[in-house]
């Protein structure tokens, strides 16, 4: 286990933005994305990093970007630090295995969430109204049941410390226009279905996930990350039992711990005990091993 990286400081590069997990540097017509070991829950960044988490997210995302290239292009130019422009080479020790040089796309102001199972906020909403993001669902679902078919349940894209809010498809249309809204819905469902089928072969149920898209010129591309334990619910097939919460290879374990505390889901977040940090790290490693087949270097 290496030294955890909470944030980067590369003074010779122009910082653009610090997200919940990624530090973004502006290289002119390209961006440098660095996946730190920060972790957020309920849209709040925790004070403790999870060692190697950024490397795990990067490796899983690169795997899925490659798998999904036949469906949609993505923002990755290279993850080979030796091919980054100067002066990045001087920071190879920081950037190695946790960064990508990417196209400077114009991101869309929505999160593209796809659900194949009813869990999380969708389960809570369904219990109250029988709907999820304006989609009426049949009665009789239990928590963690599979849906008849995957559904597109978009949300707003919150800044750090603010909460994403589920919205209807028509609200997406209002934000990005009907043609783009239809396109990202179609792409999101196609990516999810291909990813879920492949993950199932490897023993993982992808219960739900979220994607981000942006425009590279006139071309709509997949950006940010893809089908990681940060952006998805990963359930082990071997222990899946509908009718309640599931064990997982994602940060649901962390959420469950935080829900056991007297914390109101607003900053500052509570400090995490060593056991929670180590158990969360292991879940991310288990996801990497199952999907990509290697945990080399972790």
N, C-alpha and C positions, 0 to 999 in steps of 0.2 A: 504494500500500500504506500503510495507516494504522499507527499505533502499536499494537503488540500489547498485549492486556489479559490479564494473568496472573490477577488476581483483583480483585474489586470491594471497595470500602469505602464503604458508604453509612450513616454513623453515625446518621442520623435514622430509619432503618428497623431493624426488629428482625431480625437474622440468625437463620435457622432451621437451615441446614445448608450445608456446602460439599461438593458431590459431586466426582467426578473432573473434571468439566467445568463443571457449573453451580453458581452461587451462588444460594441460595434464601432469599428474605426472606418473613417472615410478616406479612401485611397483615390479620390477623384472620380473616375468612371467605374470603380469597383468598390466593394466593401469587404472588410475583413471581419468575420464573425468569430468570436472566441467564446466557446462554451465553458463557463466557469463551473465551480462545484456548488454554486448557490442552489438552494431549493426553496420553492414557494409552496404555500398551501393556502387555500381560500384567498388567493391573489395577494398574499402577504409574504415577503421574503423572510425566511428564517435567519436568525443570527448565526447559526452554525452551518458550515458547508458539509457536504457529503463527499468524502474523498473519492476521487476518480470519476465522479458522476458526469462531469463534462466530457471526459474521454468516452465514456459509455454511450452518452447521447449522440456524440459525433459519429461513432462507429455504427450505431444502429441507423441513424439517419442516412448516412452514406450508403448503407446496404439497401435501404428502401428506395432512396432516390434512383439507384441503379435498377432495381426491380421494376419501378413504375415508369421508367423512361419511355416505354412503349405506349403509355397512356397519356403522359403529359411531360413536357420538358421541365427542368428545374433550374435553380439559380446557381448551382455549383459550377465553378470554373476549375478549381483544383483544391485538393487538401494536402498536396505535397508542398511542405514548407520550403523546400529547395527551389520551387518554381514561383514563390511569392516575390513580388517586387522589393527592391531595397527600400528602406533599411530593415525589412522584417527579419532577414537572416540573422541579425544580431540577437534576436529574441526567440530563436528556435527552441530553446529549452522550455519556454512558456507555451509556445504555439503548437509544438509537436503533439499530434494525436487529438487535439481538442479545438481545432480551428478549420475554417474553410474560407477560401477566397471566392467571393460570389458576385453575381451580376447585381447592379444597382437598380433593382426593380421598384416600381411604385406600388406599395402594398395596398390592398383593399381594406376598408375599415370594418371588416367583419371576420369573425371566427367561423370556420365551416365545420360544424360538428355533425358527425354521423353516428347513429346509435343502432346497434344490432340487437341489443338487450336492454331491458328496462332497469336502470340503476341510477344512483346518485340523485341529482336534481330532477331528472325525468321521472323517477319513481315518486319523489315527493310531490311533484306537480300532478302526476296521474292520480294519486290518491285523493287529491283535493277536487280535481275537475274532470278527470278522465281524458285529459288532453295533454299534449306536449308541444309547445311552440305553435299552438293553434291547430295541431293535427289531432283529430278525434281518434282515440284508440278503442278497440273492443273492451268490454268489461271482463273481469275475472283474472287479470294478470297478477302473478305473484312477483315479489321483488326478485330480480335477476333472471326472470323468464326471457327467452328469446322472443323477439318481435316477429310477426309474420314475414316481414321483409325490412331491410334497413331503412331508416328514415333520416332525413336531413333536418337538423334542428339547430339552426345558426344562433350565434350570440354576438353581442357587442365585443369589441376588443378593448379591454380596460388597460389603463396605465397601471404601473406598479402601485400597490396599496389600494386600488379601486377594484370593484367586483364586476366580472362579466355578467351581462344580463341576457337571458334567452329572449330571442325575438322571432317574429313570424317570417315566413318567406317573403311576404309582401313588404315587410320592413326592409329586407335586403334589397328588394327591387327599388325601393325609395332611395336607398343609399348608393347603389351602383348601376342601376338601370336593369331592365328586364333581360336583355340579351346576356349580359355578364352574369346576372343572378342565375339564369338557367344553366349557363355554362359551368359555373363553379359548383352548382348542385349536381349536375351530371358527372363532372370530374370527381367530386368528393365521394359520391356513391360508388363509382367505378374503382377508385383507388382503395376504398375501404373493402369492397367485396373481394378484390384480388388479394389484398393484404390479409384479410381474415381467413381466406381459404389456405394461403400458404402457411400462416401462423398455426392454423388448426392441425396441419400435417406435422408441425413441430411441437405439438402439445400445448399450445396457448390459444385461449379464446380471447379475441379482441372485442370486448364488450362495447366499447365506444371509443372515439378518437376525434381529434380536431386538426384541421389543416389551415394553412394560410396561403393565399395566392396574391400575386402581384403582376403588373404589366412590365415586361421588358420591351420597350417600344410599343408595338401593337400586339405583341404575343403575350398571352396569359400563361404564367408559369407557376410552379409550386415553389414556395419559399419557406424559410425558417427551419422547421424540422419535420420529420415524417414518422408516424407510428412508433413513437418512443414511449417509455414508461412515464415521462413527464406529460405527454399529450394524449395518453390513452389509458384505458383500464385493461390490464392484462390479467386474465384468470387462468390458473392451471386447469387443463381439461380433466386431469386425473381426480381432482377434488371438487369439481363443479357439482353443486346441488342447488337447483332453484328453490326459491321460497325464503330467501334471506340474503344477507351480505355474503360475499365470497372472499376467500383468501386471494392474494394478488401478488403480481410482480411489479408493482407500481407504487405511487406515493399514497395510495389509500391507507396503507399501514400508518403512515405519518398523520394523515387526516384523522384516523380513528384515535390515535394517541392524543392529538390536540383537542378532539371533541370530549375527551375524558377530563380535560382541565377546565378551570373557570377562566376562560379566555373568550373575548367577544369578537374574535376574528378581525380585529383592527390593529394596526401597528401601535406599539412595538410587539413583535411576536415573542413568545417565551423561549428561553434557552432550552436546547434539546439535550437530554441525557445521553451519555456515551452509548448505552444499549440501543436507543432509538436510532442514533446515527449509524451504528454498525449494522443493525438489522435492515435499515433502509438501503444502505450500500449493497448488502448481500442480495436483496431483492432485485436491484438493478443489474447486478452481475448475473443472477439467474436468468433474467430476461435476455441478456446479451448471449449467454451460452446457448439458450434454447433457440434463439432466432438466427444468430450468426455462426454459432458453433465454436466460438473461441473467446477466451478471456485473456489472451496473451498480453503481458505487460501490465496487468492489474494486480 
